[in-house]
Amino acid sequence: MHIRTRPLRRLVVGAALGALLLAGGGPVAAAKPPPRPAAGPGTNHATDDPFTASRTSWWRQDRFGMFIHFGAYANLEGEYTRPDGTVCRNAEWIQRECAIPKAEYEKQAATFNPSAFDAEAIVKAAKDAGQRYIVITSKHHDGYAMWPTKQNTWNLRDHSSFDPHRDLLAELKKAADAAGIKLGFYYSIWDWHDPDFADPATFPRYRKRMYGQLKELIDHYDPALLWFDGEWDADNPTNRWSRRDGAALQAYLHGLKPGLIVNNRVGKREVVDGDFGTPEQEIPAEPVDGQLWESCMTLNDHWGFAKYDTHWKSPATVVHNLLDVASRGGNYLLNVGPDRLGRIPQPSVDRLREVGRWLGSGGRGDAVYGAGHTGLVADPSWGAVSRRDDELYAAVTSWPGTGGSLHLTAKGPFEITAARVLGSSQRVAVTRAGDGFDLTPSGATPDPLAGVIRLTIRPPAAAPVGEGTGLTARSWANDSFTGPPAAVGVDPTVNKSYRFDGSPDPTIPADHFATRWTGTLQPRYDETYTLTTVSDDTVRLWIDGRQVIDGSVPHGARVDKATVALKAGHRHRIRIDYTERTGEAHLKLLWSSPGQEQQIVPRSQLYAD
């Protein structure tokens, strides 16, 4: 994980670290990656829409997870005393930022003994907090593996004072499964310890061991997701992880486990990488365009354990963050750092328990679990509003005084048919006012952390689900739409991720091709829609003969948007022109509106020529 004090992509330069494996502990023969499904011209790597897929359903419903940063760095408890007696402070980056000599770091790791690691207690802490999934560091940037890997000896079994018959990840997997909590693993691509990582000539050997380790994690522990990090360009040691490396790794992993969820740091943190974006230590001000997202944050100021760090977030801050995240359609991954013995610090446990008490009281968890963004109302200054089906959850972090009201600005037409304060018998008066509604509760807040008013609504009527089968797709083996198309068919959706090797048809090469989609688009609501394209290299979009998106200058992966008034049940003419020049190839068409959450435009609403 990145250290807290630097920007998201800033490089932190420390003193040089050695890059040799442990003396006498060279790499064990790596598992040979199994052959991937045949790829090449004709391949589309976009197998589903993460916004709606059954594969990601649990993740989109659960909303709140526990991040755990734990490794050999915890043994130093956040402090390193230099030979001159001065003290350097850091946590999971302590080896690099404090310039600890390789031999000395290995020596301290040999004494690492997290004997008090109690998987059941950790899972209980997560469950008591209302967290429904856990992601733990299996390997951080120092390269130290927290499971008995066969790929090297730089791991908890072979280089520690820990019981060699125990397996922390297996223990955590067993406890999580028993509690009904999903388990995922963080894995750092950047490796400060492996001697083959930094040299392009030897990097293939590192990659083979990395693939072997990831196969071990999937085969032995069956994780629900993999959370990558360390993908950015860096030095000390040099990190040349490329977009091609990311594309190949993502394809390899989905070949091992098609249902796996992967974050965008598997590649280069672009909108086209992985299944979800990863804003760090921040909450986006509005829903993220074109990609699911998850905000990861620390509970204090460090990811790993630092004995001096007592700057804890309050339960109120955590609850408010969680409500903001859920109301914008995201997930909240909140970190704890176990101490050198493997125990979550008690202040973390206490705060998490208070958050769980709030979520579990009066049905307030409905404002988070399975809830998401609604375009029907504006984000209020007094809290956050999320939606589940025909209910809005107005989470109030600044409760009004006696007789005071909360204004809700409507961005689309709907009626409020009932209102109640969850966990309270007090009444709520609802009156139309200006551009929306005033909500006036009859009493004080039912909880000091936040109160929630559940509003039952009558949303705008939706036209029936369509009977479309997709758009007509004509593809050319050139990027100028000249001559007869090489392939003609019907694409159920416009959801293409050809990456570096794919194309629309086996007869079309992976570079220099074009596709034109035509037909009609049929919305279900009379609303102003936002049409979003995610593309690389060029895209143009017309609705009813009017061009609304012009991305005709070649570009890398990016998002373009247009707002268009559409009529429910009416078939609007649509045309999309896309070209691939060289490199990666992507094109996705999404829509959203006050009544429609963001998603790939489904086949049922698309009709071919």
C-alpha positions as CSV (number, residue, x, y, z in Angstrom):
1,M,0.0,0.0,0.0
2,H,1.2,3.5,-0.6
3,I,2.4,5.5,2.3
4,R,0.0,8.1,3.6
5,T,2.1,11.2,3.0
6,R,2.6,10.9,-0.7
7,P,0.2,11.6,-3.6
8,L,-1.4,8.6,-5.3
9,R,1.1,8.2,-8.0
10,R,4.2,10.0,-6.6
11,L,7.4,8.0,-6.4
12,V,9.1,7.8,-3.0
13,V,12.9,7.5,-3.4
14,G,14.8,5.8,-0.6
15,A,18.2,4.3,-0.2
16,A,19.2,1.4,-2.4
17,L,18.2,-2.1,-1.2
18,G,19.8,-5.3,-2.0
19,A,18.1,-7.7,-4.4
20,L,19.4,-11.1,-3.5
21,L,17.4,-13.9,-2.2
22,L,18.2,-15.3,1.3
23,A,21.6,-17.0,1.3
24,G,21.1,-20.6,0.6
25,G,17.4,-20.1,-0.1
26,G,17.2,-19.8,-3.8
27,P,13.9,-20.1,-5.7
28,V,12.1,-23.4,-5.7
29,A,11.0,-24.6,-9.1
30,A,8.0,-22.5,-10.0
31,A,4.7,-24.0,-11.0
32,K,4.3,-23.7,-14.8
33,P,1.3,-21.6,-15.6
34,P,-1.4,-23.7,-17.3
35,P,-2.2,-22.8,-20.9
36,R,-4.7,-20.0,-21.2
37,P,-7.7,-20.3,-23.4
38,A,-6.8,-19.5,-27.0
39,A,-6.6,-15.7,-27.5
40,G,-5.9,-13.6,-30.5
41,P,-8.0,-12.1,-33.4
42,G,-11.7,-12.6,-32.6
43,T,-11.2,-12.5,-28.8
44,N,-13.2,-10.2,-26.5
45,H,-11.9,-10.2,-22.9
46,A,-15.0,-8.5,-21.6
47,T,-17.0,-11.4,-20.4
48,D,-19.7,-9.5,-18.5
49,D,-20.7,-6.1,-17.1
50,P,-19.3,-5.7,-13.6
51,F,-22.2,-3.3,-12.8
52,T,-24.8,-6.0,-13.2
53,A,-22.9,-9.4,-13.3
54,S,-23.7,-12.2,-10.9
55,R,-20.0,-12.6,-10.5
56,T,-19.7,-9.2,-8.7
57,S,-23.1,-9.2,-7.1
58,W,-21.9,-10.1,-3.6
59,W,-19.3,-7.4,-3.7
60,R,-21.8,-4.8,-4.8
61,Q,-24.2,-5.8,-2.1
62,D,-21.7,-6.1,0.8
63,R,-20.3,-2.5,0.6
64,F,-18.1,-2.6,3.7
65,G,-14.9,-4.6,4.1
66,M,-11.9,-5.0,6.4
67,F,-8.4,-4.4,5.0
68,I,-5.5,-6.0,6.9
69,H,-1.9,-5.0,6.4
70,F,0.2,-7.6,8.1
71,G,3.7,-8.8,7.4
72,A,7.3,-9.0,8.6
73,Y,7.4,-5.2,8.9
74,A,5.0,-5.4,11.9
75,N,7.8,-7.0,13.8
76,L,9.5,-3.6,14.0
77,E,6.3,-2.0,15.4
78,G,6.9,1.1,13.2
79,E,10.4,2.1,14.4
80,Y,14.0,1.3,13.3
81,T,17.0,2.4,15.3
82,R,19.9,3.3,13.0
83,P,23.5,2.5,13.9
84,D,24.0,6.1,15.0
85,G,21.2,5.8,17.5
86,T,18.6,7.9,15.6
87,V,15.1,6.5,15.2
88,C,13.3,6.3,11.8
89,R,9.6,5.8,11.8
90,N,7.4,4.1,9.2
91,A,5.2,1.0,8.9
92,E,4.8,-1.3,5.9
93,W,7.4,0.9,4.0
94,I,9.9,0.9,6.8
95,Q,12.5,-1.2,5.0
96,R,12.8,1.1,2.1
97,E,12.0,4.5,3.7
98,C,14.4,3.9,6.6
99,A,17.1,2.3,4.3
100,I,17.4,-0.8,6.4
101,P,20.2,-3.0,5.0
102,K,18.9,-6.2,3.4
103,A,20.7,-8.5,5.7
104,E,19.5,-6.6,8.8
105,Y,15.9,-6.7,7.5
106,E,16.2,-10.4,6.9
107,K,17.6,-10.9,10.4
108,Q,14.7,-9.1,12.1
109,A,12.2,-11.1,10.0
110,A,13.8,-14.3,11.2
111,T,12.5,-13.4,14.7
112,F,9.0,-12.6,13.5
113,N,6.5,-14.8,15.5
114,P,2.8,-13.8,15.3
115,S,1.9,-16.5,17.7
116,A,-1.2,-14.6,19.0
117,F,-2.8,-14.4,15.5
118,D,-6.3,-15.6,16.1
119,A,-8.3,-15.9,12.9
120,E,-11.6,-16.4,14.7
121,A,-11.0,-13.2,16.7
122,I,-10.2,-11.2,13.6
123,V,-13.2,-12.5,11.7
124,K,-15.4,-11.7,14.8
125,A,-14.0,-8.2,14.9
126,A,-15.0,-7.8,11.2
127,K,-18.4,-9.3,11.7
128,D,-19.0,-7.2,14.8
129,A,-18.2,-4.1,12.7
130,G,-20.7,-5.1,10.1
131,Q,-17.9,-5.7,7.6
132,R,-18.8,-8.5,5.1
133,Y,-15.5,-9.2,3.4
134,I,-11.8,-9.2,4.4
135,V,-8.8,-8.5,2.3
136,I,-5.4,-9.4,3.8
137,T,-1.9,-8.8,2.5
138,S,-0.5,-12.0,1.3
139,K,2.7,-10.3,0.0
140,H,3.6,-6.6,0.4
141,H,6.3,-4.7,-1.4
142,D,9.1,-6.3,0.7
143,G,8.3,-9.6,-1.1
144,Y,7.7,-11.5,2.2
145,A,5.0,-14.1,1.6
146,M,2.5,-14.7,4.5
147,W,1.8,-18.3,3.4
148,P,4.0,-21.4,2.9
149,T,4.8,-20.7,-0.7
150,K,6.8,-23.2,-2.7
151,Q,8.3,-20.5,-4.9
152,N,11.0,-19.2,-2.5
153,T,12.0,-19.3,1.1
154,W,11.3,-15.7,1.9
155,N,8.0,-16.5,3.7
156,L,6.5,-16.9,7.1
157,R,7.0,-20.7,7.2
158,D,10.7,-20.8,6.1
159,H,12.0,-17.5,7.5
160,S,10.5,-16.6,10.9
161,S,10.2,-18.0,14.4
162,F,6.5,-18.8,13.8
163,D,5.2,-22.3,14.2
164,P,6.0,-23.9,10.8
165,H,2.9,-26.2,11.1
166,R,0.5,-23.2,11.1
167,D,-0.8,-21.4,8.0
168,L,-2.3,-18.0,8.8
169,L,-4.2,-17.7,5.5
170,A,-5.7,-21.2,5.8
171,E,-6.8,-20.3,9.4
172,L,-8.4,-17.1,8.2
173,K,-10.1,-18.8,5.3
174,K,-11.6,-21.4,7.6
175,A,-12.8,-18.8,10.0
176,A,-14.2,-16.5,7.3
177,D,-16.1,-19.3,5.6
178,A,-17.6,-20.4,8.9
179,A,-18.8,-16.8,9.5
180,G,-20.1,-16.3,6.0
181,I,-17.5,-13.6,5.2
182,K,-15.7,-13.4,1.8
183,L,-11.9,-13.5,1.9
184,G,-9.6,-11.8,-0.6
185,F,-5.8,-11.3,-0.8
186,Y,-3.7,-8.2,-1.5
187,Y,-0.6,-9.0,-3.6
188,S,2.2,-6.6,-4.5
189,I,3.5,-6.7,-8.0
190,W,6.5,-4.6,-7.0
191,D,9.0,-6.7,-5.2
192,W,11.9,-5.2,-3.4
193,H,13.5,-8.6,-2.5
194,D,13.4,-10.8,-5.5
195,P,16.7,-10.4,-7.5
196,D,15.0,-11.0,-10.8
197,F,12.4,-8.3,-10.6
198,A,14.2,-5.1,-11.7
199,D,16.3,-6.5,-14.6
200,P,14.3,-6.8,-17.9
201,A,16.6,-9.8,-18.8
202,T,15.6,-11.7,-15.6
203,F,12.1,-10.4,-15.1
204,P,10.5,-13.4,-16.8
205,R,11.9,-15.6,-14.0
206,Y,10.3,-13.3,-11.4
207,R,7.0,-13.3,-13.4
208,K,7.0,-17.1,-13.5
209,R,7.4,-17.3,-9.7
210,M,4.7,-14.6,-9.3
211,Y,2.3,-16.6,-11.5
212,G,3.2,-19.6,-9.4
213,Q,2.4,-17.8,-6.2
214,L,-0.9,-16.5,-7.4
215,K,-1.9,-20.0,-8.6
216,E,-1.0,-21.2,-5.1
217,L,-3.3,-18.6,-3.5
218,I,-6.2,-19.5,-5.8
219,D,-5.7,-23.3,-5.6
220,H,-5.2,-23.5,-1.9
221,Y,-7.4,-20.7,-0.5
222,D,-10.0,-20.0,-3.2
223,P,-10.1,-16.2,-2.7
224,A,-13.2,-14.3,-3.8
225,L,-11.0,-11.4,-5.0
226,L,-7.4,-10.4,-5.6
227,W,-6.3,-6.9,-4.7
228,F,-3.1,-5.9,-6.5
229,D,-0.8,-3.0,-5.7
230,G,2.7,-1.8,-6.7
231,E,1.9,-1.3,-10.4
232,W,3.2,2.2,-10.8
233,D,6.5,3.2,-12.4
234,A,9.2,3.4,-9.8
235,D,12.9,2.9,-8.9
236,N,14.8,1.4,-6.1
237,P,14.2,-1.2,-7.4
238,T,13.1,-0.3,-10.9
239,N,9.5,-1.2,-11.6
240,R,8.7,-1.5,-15.3
241,W,5.3,-3.2,-14.9
242,S,3.5,-2.5,-18.2
243,R,-0.1,-2.4,-19.5
244,R,0.7,-5.6,-21.5
245,D,1.9,-7.2,-18.3
246,G,-1.4,-6.3,-16.6
247,A,-3.5,-7.5,-19.5
248,A,-1.7,-10.8,-19.6
249,L,-2.0,-11.3,-15.8
250,Q,-5.7,-10.5,-15.8
251,A,-6.4,-13.0,-18.5
252,Y,-4.3,-15.6,-16.7
253,L,-6.2,-15.1,-13.5
254,H,-9.6,-15.3,-15.1
255,G,-8.4,-18.5,-16.8
256,L,-7.7,-20.0,-13.4
257,K,-10.9,-18.8,-11.8
258,P,-13.5,-17.1,-14.1
259,G,-15.5,-15.8,-11.1
260,L,-12.6,-13.9,-9.5
261,I,-12.9,-10.2,-8.9
262,V,-9.8,-8.2,-9.5
263,N,-9.0,-4.5,-8.8
264,N,-7.6,-2.0,-11.4
265,R,-4.1,-2.1,-10.0
266,V,-3.6,-5.4,-11.8
267,G,-2.9,-3.1,-14.8
268,K,-2.0,0.6,-14.6
269,R,-5.0,1.8,-12.6
270,E,-7.0,2.8,-15.7
271,V,-10.7,2.8,-16.1
272,V,-10.3,-0.3,-18.4
273,D,-8.3,-2.3,-15.9
274,G,-9.8,-4.9,-13.6
275,D,-13.3,-4.8,-12.2
276,F,-13.1,-1.8,-9.9
277,G,-11.2,1.4,-9.2
278,T,-9.3,2.1,-6.0
279,P,-9.3,5.7,-4.8
280,E,-7.0,5.7,-1.8
281,Q,-7.5,7.7,1.4
282,E,-10.2,9.7,-0.4
283,I,-13.9,9.5,-1.3
284,P,-14.9,10.7,-4.8
285,A,-17.4,13.6,-4.7
286,E,-19.7,11.8,-7.1
287,P,-20.1,8.3,-8.6
288,V,-17.2,7.2,-10.7
289,D,-17.8,7.1,-14.4
290,G,-17.4,3.8,-16.3
291,Q,-16.2,1.6,-13.4
292,L,-17.2,0.2,-10.1
293,W,-15.1,1.6,-7.2
294,E,-13.9,1.0,-3.7
295,S,-12.3,3.6,-1.4
296,C,-9.6,2.2,0.8
297,M,-8.7,4.0,4.0
298,T,-6.7,3.6,7.2
299,L,-8.3,3.6,10.7
300,N,-5.4,5.7,11.9
301,D,-2.5,7.2,9.9
302,H,-0.7,4.0,8.9
303,W,-1.5,0.8,7.0
304,G,0.8,-1.4,9.0
305,F,1.2,-1.4,12.8
306,A,3.0,1.6,14.3
307,K,3.0,1.6,18.1
308,Y,3.1,5.4,18.3
309,D,0.2,6.1,16.0
310,T,-2.9,6.8,18.1
311,H,-4.6,9.2,15.7
312,W,-7.7,7.0,15.3
313,K,-10.7,7.9,13.3
314,S,-13.8,8.2,15.5
315,P,-16.8,5.9,15.0
316,A,-18.8,8.9,13.7
317,T,-16.2,9.6,11.0
318,V,-16.2,6.0,9.9
319,V,-20.0,5.9,9.8
320,H,-20.1,9.2,7.9
321,N,-17.5,8.0,5.4
322,L,-19.4,4.7,4.9
323,L,-22.6,6.5,4.2
324,D,-21.0,8.9,1.7
325,V,-19.3,6.0,-0.1
326,A,-22.5,3.9,-0.3
327,S,-24.6,6.8,-1.5
328,R,-22.2,7.3,-4.4
329,G,-22.3,3.7,-5.4
330,G,-18.9,2.6,-3.9
331,N,-17.5,0.2,-1.4
332,Y,-15.5,1.1,1.8
333,L,-12.4,-1.0,2.6
334,L,-11.2,0.1,6.1
335,N,-7.8,-1.0,7.2
336,V,-6.4,-2.4,10.5
337,G,-2.8,-3.2,11.2
338,P,-2.1,-6.2,13.6
339,D,0.8,-5.9,15.9
340,R,3.9,-8.0,15.9
341,L,2.1,-10.9,17.6
342,G,-0.8,-10.7,15.2
343,R,-3.4,-8.9,17.4
344,I,-5.6,-6.1,16.1
345,P,-5.0,-3.1,18.4
346,Q,-7.8,-2.7,20.9
347,P,-8.6,0.9,19.9
348,S,-9.3,-0.5,16.4
349,V,-11.6,-3.2,17.7
350,D,-13.5,-0.8,19.9
351,R,-14.2,1.6,17.1
352,L,-15.2,-1.1,14.7
353,R,-17.6,-2.5,17.3
354,E,-19.3,0.9,17.7
355,V,-19.7,1.1,13.9
356,G,-21.2,-2.3,13.9
357,R,-23.6,-1.4,16.7
358,W,-24.8,1.5,14.6
359,L,-25.3,-0.6,11.4
360,G,-27.1,-3.3,13.3
361,S,-29.6,-1.1,15.2
362,G,-33.0,-0.1,13.9
363,G,-32.4,-1.4,10.4
364,R,-29.9,1.4,9.6
365,G,-27.7,-1.1,7.7
366,D,-30.3,-0.9,4.9
367,A,-28.8,2.5,4.0
368,V,-25.6,0.7,3.2
369,Y,-25.9,-3.0,2.3
370,G,-27.3,-3.4,-1.2
371,A,-28.0,0.3,-1.4
372,G,-26.4,2.6,-3.9
373,H,-26.4,5.9,-5.8
374,T,-29.7,7.5,-6.8
375,G,-29.9,10.2,-9.4
376,L,-33.3,11.2,-8.1
377,V,-31.9,13.6,-5.5
378,A,-28.9,15.9,-5.1
379,D,-26.3,15.1,-2.5
380,P,-27.4,17.1,0.6
381,S,-25.2,19.1,2.9
382,W,-26.7,17.5,5.9
383,G,-25.8,13.9,5.1
384,A,-26.2,11.4,2.3
385,V,-29.0,9.6,0.4
386,S,-28.8,6.1,-0.9
387,R,-31.4,4.0,-2.7
388,R,-32.6,0.4,-2.5
389,D,-35.4,-0.4,-4.9
390,D,-38.3,1.9,-4.1
391,E,-36.9,3.3,-0.9
392,L,-34.5,6.2,-0.3
393,Y,-32.4,6.3,2.9
394,A,-31.7,9.8,4.0
395,A,-28.8,9.4,6.4
396,V,-28.6,12.6,8.5
397,T,-25.2,13.5,10.0
398,S,-26.4,17.0,11.0
399,W,-29.8,16.5,12.6
400,P,-32.0,19.6,12.7
401,G,-33.0,21.3,15.9
402,T,-36.5,21.1,17.2
403,G,-38.9,22.0,14.5
404,G,-36.2,22.3,11.9
405,S,-36.4,20.6,8.5
406,L,-34.1,19.0,6.0
407,H,-34.4,20.0,2.4
408,L,-34.2,17.3,-0.2
409,T,-33.5,18.6,-3.8
410,A,-35.2,16.5,-6.4
411,K,-33.4,15.9,-9.7
412,G,-36.2,13.7,-11.2
413,P,-39.9,13.2,-10.7
414,F,-41.0,11.0,-7.8
415,E,-43.5,11.0,-4.9
416,I,-42.8,10.2,-1.2
417,T,-45.6,8.0,0.1
418,A,-44.2,7.3,3.6
419,A,-41.4,8.4,5.9
420,R,-40.1,7.1,9.2
421,V,-37.0,7.5,11.3
422,L,-35.3,4.1,11.7
423,G,-34.9,3.0,15.3
424,S,-37.4,5.6,16.5
425,S,-41.2,6.0,16.8
426,Q,-41.0,9.7,16.0
427,R,-43.0,11.1,13.0
428,V,-41.6,12.8,9.9
429,A,-43.6,15.5,8.1
430,V,-43.0,15.6,4.4
431,T,-43.9,18.7,2.5
432,R,-43.2,19.9,-1.1
433,A,-40.9,22.9,-1.0
434,G,-39.3,24.7,-3.9
435,D,-37.2,22.2,-6.0
436,G,-38.0,19.2,-3.8
437,F,-39.2,18.3,-0.3
438,D,-38.7,19.4,3.3
439,L,-38.4,16.6,5.8
440,T,-39.3,17.6,9.4
441,P,-38.7,15.0,12.1
442,S,-40.6,15.4,15.3
443,G,-37.8,14.7,17.7
444,A,-34.1,14.5,18.3
445,T,-31.6,12.3,16.5
446,P,-32.1,8.6,17.5
447,D,-28.3,8.1,17.5
448,P,-25.3,10.4,18.0
449,L,-23.4,8.9,15.1
450,A,-26.2,9.5,12.5
451,G,-30.0,9.1,12.1
452,V,-31.6,7.6,9.1
453,I,-35.0,8.5,7.6
454,R,-36.4,5.9,5.3
455,L,-38.5,7.3,2.5
456,T,-40.8,5.0,0.6
457,I,-41.2,6.5,-2.9
458,R,-43.2,6.1,-6.0
459,P,-40.6,6.5,-8.8
460,P,-41.4,7.5,-12.3
461,A,-43.2,4.8,-14.3
462,A,-40.9,2.7,-16.4
463,A,-41.7,1.3,-19.8
464,P,-41.6,-2.6,-19.9
465,V,-38.3,-4.3,-20.4
466,G,-37.6,-4.4,-24.1
467,E,-37.2,-7.4,-26.4
468,G,-34.0,-6.2,-28.2
469,T,-31.2,-8.5,-29.2
470,G,-28.4,-5.9,-29.7
471,L,-27.1,-3.7,-32.4
472,T,-25.9,-4.5,-35.9
473,A,-22.1,-4.5,-35.9
474,R,-20.1,-4.1,-39.1
475,S,-16.3,-4.5,-38.8
476,W,-13.6,-3.6,-41.2
477,A,-10.0,-4.9,-41.4
478,N,-8.9,-1.3,-41.7
479,D,-9.3,1.8,-39.5
480,S,-11.0,4.0,-42.2
481,F,-14.3,2.1,-42.8
482,T,-13.3,1.6,-46.4
483,G,-14.4,-1.2,-48.7
484,P,-16.9,-3.9,-47.7
485,P,-16.9,-4.9,-44.0
486,A,-15.0,-8.1,-43.1
487,A,-17.6,-9.2,-40.6
488,V,-21.3,-8.4,-40.0
489,G,-23.4,-9.6,-37.1
490,V,-25.4,-8.5,-34.1
491,D,-23.6,-7.6,-30.8
492,P,-25.8,-8.1,-27.8
493,T,-24.1,-5.1,-26.0
494,V,-21.4,-2.7,-26.8
495,N,-18.9,-4.1,-24.3
496,K,-15.6,-4.8,-25.9
497,S,-12.2,-5.3,-24.3
498,Y,-9.9,-6.6,-27.0
499,R,-6.8,-5.6,-25.0
500,F,-3.7,-6.2,-27.1
501,D,-4.5,-9.4,-28.9
502,G,-8.2,-9.4,-29.7
503,S,-10.4,-8.1,-32.5
504,P,-14.0,-8.3,-33.6
505,D,-13.4,-11.4,-35.8
506,P,-10.8,-14.1,-36.4
507,T,-10.3,-12.6,-39.9
508,I,-9.5,-9.1,-38.5
509,P,-6.0,-8.4,-37.1
510,A,-5.6,-6.9,-33.6
511,D,-4.5,-3.5,-34.9
512,H,-6.0,-1.1,-37.5
513,F,-9.6,-2.1,-37.5
514,A,-12.9,-0.3,-37.2
515,T,-16.5,-1.2,-36.1
516,R,-19.7,0.7,-36.7
517,W,-22.7,-0.2,-34.6
518,T,-26.2,0.9,-35.8
519,G,-29.8,0.3,-34.8
520,T,-32.0,1.8,-32.1
521,L,-31.8,2.4,-28.4
522,Q,-35.0,2.2,-26.3
523,P,-35.0,3.8,-22.8
524,R,-37.4,2.8,-20.1
525,Y,-37.8,6.3,-18.6
526,D,-38.7,9.7,-19.9
527,E,-35.6,11.3,-18.6
528,T,-32.3,13.0,-19.4
529,Y,-29.8,10.2,-19.7
530,T,-26.1,10.4,-19.5
531,L,-24.5,8.2,-22.2
532,T,-20.9,7.2,-21.4
533,T,-18.3,5.7,-23.6
534,V,-15.1,4.1,-22.4
535,S,-12.8,3.9,-25.3
536,D,-9.3,3.5,-26.7
537,D,-8.5,4.7,-29.6
538,T,-11.3,6.7,-31.1
539,V,-15.1,6.9,-30.8
540,R,-18.0,8.9,-32.2
541,L,-21.6,8.6,-31.1
542,W,-24.8,9.8,-32.8
543,I,-28.4,9.8,-31.3
544,D,-31.2,10.4,-33.8
545,G,-28.7,11.7,-36.3
546,R,-27.1,14.2,-33.9
547,Q,-23.5,13.7,-32.9
548,V,-23.2,13.8,-29.1
549,I,-19.7,12.4,-28.6
550,D,-16.7,13.2,-30.7
551,G,-13.6,11.4,-29.6
552,S,-12.2,11.2,-33.1
553,V,-8.6,12.2,-32.1
554,P,-6.8,9.0,-31.1
555,H,-6.5,8.7,-27.4
556,G,-5.6,6.2,-24.6
557,A,-8.2,4.8,-22.3
558,R,-10.7,7.5,-21.4
559,V,-14.3,8.3,-20.6
560,D,-16.5,10.6,-22.7
561,K,-20.1,11.6,-21.7
562,A,-23.1,13.2,-23.3
563,T,-26.5,14.2,-21.8
564,V,-29.5,13.4,-24.0
565,A,-33.2,13.6,-23.4
566,L,-34.8,10.3,-24.2
567,K,-38.4,9.1,-24.3
568,A,-39.5,5.9,-22.6
569,G,-40.5,3.2,-25.0
570,H,-39.3,5.1,-28.1
571,R,-36.7,3.7,-30.3
572,H,-34.0,6.3,-30.8
573,R,-31.6,5.9,-33.7
574,I,-28.1,5.2,-32.6
575,R,-24.8,5.0,-34.4
576,I,-21.3,4.4,-33.0
577,D,-18.1,4.6,-35.0
578,Y,-15.0,3.1,-33.4
579,T,-11.5,2.7,-34.6
580,E,-8.5,0.8,-33.2
581,R,-5.1,2.1,-34.4
582,T,-2.4,0.3,-32.3
583,G,-2.0,-1.0,-28.8
584,E,-5.0,-1.6,-26.6
585,A,-8.6,-1.7,-27.9
586,H,-11.7,-1.0,-25.7
587,L,-15.2,0.3,-26.3
588,K,-18.1,0.3,-23.8
589,L,-21.4,2.1,-23.9
590,L,-23.1,2.8,-20.6
591,W,-26.1,4.8,-19.6
592,S,-27.5,6.3,-16.4
593,S,-30.4,8.7,-15.5
594,P,-32.3,9.7,-12.4
595,G,-34.2,6.5,-12.5
596,Q,-31.5,4.3,-14.0
597,E,-28.2,3.3,-12.2
598,Q,-25.1,3.2,-14.3
599,Q,-24.6,0.1,-16.4
600,I,-23.7,-1.2,-19.8
601,V,-26.7,-0.6,-22.0
602,P,-28.4,-4.0,-21.9
603,R,-29.3,-6.0,-25.0
604,S,-33.0,-5.9,-24.2
605,Q,-33.0,-2.1,-25.0
606,L,-30.9,-2.4,-28.2
607,Y,-32.4,-3.3,-31.6
608,A,-30.5,-4.1,-34.7
609,D,-31.1,-2.6,-38.1
